[in-house]
């Protein structure tokens, strides 16, 4: 990933909440690639070499990395927040069931996007019906992610400040292990 002067450095597993927010930025970047390319599918122009690489990379990100992000939230962060009995986390707690339902909804939509994207890569073009379906799916994802990420960053992630340091360390360790890393490497 290129270095951007003045940009916030990416977080590491010692700052798991920062790492989750960094992942949201990657989701937004890869989603913007899908939105841009889905528009091209509708005009039935063939993908150029760089576009093929961008599509393949975005599809792979959502197929391989995004599910780990969901597990980071649902298996590591959310349960720890639910275990707190602190008034400052109550608003966040009330949002987590909806966020989990959205995770399932987005997983299903991603499967459809991946199928159509793989078909596009293999065949070089999409039928008008498939191009329209791809645009519809990607547009729906963009809308869902926009609100979903806003709720997590506005309410859920700030509530994590109430977690003990040992909980944050545990979340970071679990996130690292999901990626095949051990604590010595971070």
Secondary structure, DSSP 4 states (H G I P E B T S, - for coil): ----TTPPPP--GGGHHHHHHHHHHHHHHHHHHHHHHHHHHHTTPPPPHHHHHHHHHHHHIIIIIHHHHHHIIIIIIHHHHHT---GGGHHHHHHHHHHHHHHHHHHHHHHHHHHHHHHHHHHSS--HHHHHHHHHHHHHHHHHHHHHHHHIIIIIHHHGGGS-HHHHHHHHHHHHHHTT--GGG-
